[in-house]
Amino acid sequence: MSKVCDITGKKAMFGNNVSFSINKTRRRFDVNLSKKRFYIPEEDRWITLRVSTRALKAINKKGISAVLKEAKQKGMLIK
């Protein structure tokens, strides 16, 4: 299972570790994901999503229904 946010589509970025002697080695910046259950009152059901902390803030601000609607319009959410 890949480390991708279900709502925003965020995924890992790549960059360099730079040592004191300026040697560069590749590294990965992973996304801060957590698995959460959300209740959708319109559909009277629970869903489980892997969301980033940024998506959690958006859900707290706008509500799960509005965020899911936006994600479906952008093509991020297929469920």
C-alpha atoms as one frame of an Amber mdcrd trajectory, in Angstrom:
protein
   0.000   0.000   0.000   1.528   3.282  -1.058   1.912   6.250   1.272  -0.561
   8.603  -0.425  -3.230  10.760   1.197  -6.748   9.776   0.058  -8.027  13.368
   0.207  -5.192  15.600  -1.011  -3.133  13.134  -3.044   0.065  14.090  -1.213
   2.875  11.561  -1.567   6.547  11.192  -0.711   9.067  13.731  -2.016  12.759
  13.085  -2.605  15.791  15.164  -1.793  19.343  14.968  -0.495  21.037  14.407
   2.831  23.906  16.891   2.832  26.816  16.159   5.140  29.281  18.635   6.609
  31.687  17.836   3.763  28.815  18.509   1.302  28.483  14.862   0.219  24.968
  14.286  -1.057  22.986  11.067  -0.683  19.363  10.592  -1.697  16.620  10.511
   0.923  12.850  10.539   1.110  10.472  12.944   2.805   7.464  10.816   3.784
   3.967  12.186   4.278   2.563  12.366   7.813  -0.370   9.970   7.315  -2.807
   8.518   9.791  -5.658   6.069   9.330  -8.943   7.590  10.553 -12.595   6.633
  10.583 -15.150   9.306   9.698 -18.918   9.240  10.057 -20.923  10.602   7.123
 -24.387  11.534   8.420 -25.908  12.018   4.932 -25.123   8.399   4.008 -25.439
   7.097   7.598 -22.166   5.153   7.382 -18.549   5.125   8.514 -15.574   5.292
   6.142 -11.885   4.704   6.815  -9.388   6.973   5.082  -5.612   7.418   5.151
  -5.297  11.174   5.508  -2.460  13.626   6.016  -2.490  16.055   8.911  -3.234
  18.853   6.467  -6.338  16.986   5.274  -7.401  16.486   8.904  -7.231  20.247
   9.450  -9.378  20.778   6.335 -11.913  18.211   7.564 -12.104  19.907  10.973
 -12.641  23.283   9.316 -15.049  22.446   6.458 -16.588  19.136   7.503 -16.140
  15.666   6.047 -18.953  15.965   3.491 -17.596  19.143   1.896 -14.031  17.803
   1.784 -15.153  14.511   0.195 -17.168  16.422  -2.406 -14.120  18.551  -3.329
 -11.873  15.478  -3.502 -14.291  13.692  -5.840 -14.428  16.736  -8.128 -10.618
  16.884  -8.281 -10.464  13.140  -8.984  -8.515  12.317  -5.822 -11.148  10.112
  -4.208 -12.461   7.103  -6.098 -14.395   5.411  -3.249
